[in-house]
Amino acid sequence: MSSPTPEQVSIVPQTLNLLPTADRPSIQIAQAHGKPYPPQEQALGETPTILPDAPICAAFLFLFICAAAGHMTLFRLNLSRGKKFIISGMVFGRYKIEIPARSLAG
C-alpha cells in the first residue's frame, strides 16, 4: 500500500471542514443573538403546558378506560364459555397500569 501524495493529503481537510465559519448565515444569526443562543422551536419533552397537553391526556385516558373495560368484558365472556384467552387479560393489565400513569402525567 502506497502512502498518499501531498495533493491527496491537502484535499482531506477541505472535504471534512465542518467547523462553523463566519460566512455561514446560521452562524451569523446565532452570533447576532448573543450567547447562549435561544432555541427557535420547542423540542419534545420540554415543559408541559395546560392547553395542548390536558385535552390530549383526557382523550387518551378515556380511550384507555374504554379499552380496559372492553378487554375485561371479552376475557370474562370467553372465560364463561370455557375458553381462557390469556392475552385479553394481559392487555387489560396493561391498560390498568396505563390509566394511573396517564392520570399522573396530565
C-alpha positions in Angstrom: 0.0 0.0 0.0 1.5 3.3 -1.0 1.5 6.5 1.0 -0.8 9.4 -0.1 0.7 12.1 -2.2 0.8 15.7 -0.8 -2.1 16.7 -3.1 -4.3 13.9 -1.6 -3.4 14.9 1.9 -4.4 18.6 1.3 -7.8 17.5 -0.1 -8.9 15.6 3.0 -9.1 18.5 5.5 -11.0 20.6 2.9 -13.7 18.0 2.4 -14.1 17.4 6.1 -14.3 21.0 7.1 -17.4 21.0 9.3 -16.3 23.8 11.7 -18.6 26.9 11.8 -17.3 29.8 9.8 -18.4 33.4 9.6 -19.6 33.1 6.0 -22.4 30.7 7.0 -25.7 32.6 7.6 -26.9 30.4 10.5 -23.7 31.2 12.4 -24.1 34.9 11.7 -27.7 34.9 13.0 -26.7 33.0 16.2 -23.8 35.4 16.8 -26.2 38.4 16.5 -28.4 37.0 19.3 -25.5 36.5 21.7 -24.8 33.6 23.9 -26.5 31.3 24.8 -28.3 31.0 21.5 -32.1 30.8 22.1 -33.8 27.8 20.5 -36.1 28.6 17.6 -38.7 25.9 18.3 -39.7 23.8 21.3 -38.2 20.3 21.4 -40.1 17.2 22.5 -40.2 16.6 26.2 -39.9 20.1 27.4 -42.1 21.9 30.0 -45.7 20.7 29.6 -48.4 23.3 29.2 -52.1 23.0 30.1 -53.7 23.8 26.8 -52.4 21.2 24.4 -51.5 18.6 27.0 -54.5 18.3 29.2 -57.1 17.6 26.5 -54.8 15.1 24.8 -54.3 13.3 28.1 -58.0 13.3 28.8 -58.7 11.8 25.4 -56.1 9.0 25.9 -57.4 8.4 29.4 -60.9 7.9 28.1 -59.7 5.6 25.3 -57.6 3.5 27.9 -60.7 3.2 30.2 -62.9 2.0 27.3 -60.2 -0.4 26.0 -59.7 -1.8 29.5 -63.4 -2.3 30.0 -63.7 -4.0 26.6 -60.8 -6.4 27.1 -62.0 -7.4 30.6 -65.5 -7.9 29.2 -64.1 -10.0 26.4 -62.0 -12.0 28.8 -64.9 -12.8 31.1 -67.2 -13.7 28.2 -64.6 -16.1 26.9 -63.9 -17.5 30.4 -67.7 -18.2 30.9 -67.6 -20.2 27.6 -64.7 -22.3 28.9 -62.0 -20.6 26.8 -59.3 -18.9 28.8 -57.7 -16.4 26.4 -54.8 -15.0 28.5 -53.9 -12.3 26.0 -57.1 -10.4 26.7 -56.3 -10.4 30.4 -52.8 -9.3 29.7 -54.0 -6.4 27.6 -56.4 -5.5 30.4 -53.5 -5.4 32.8 -51.5 -3.1 30.5 -54.4 -0.7 30.3 -55.0 -1.0 34.1 -51.4 0.2 34.6 -51.6 2.9 31.9 -54.7 4.6 33.4 -53.0 5.8 36.6 -49.8 6.6 34.7 -51.7 8.8 32.3 -53.6 10.4 35.2 -50.4 11.4 36.9 -48.8 12.6 33.7 -51.5 15.1 32.8 
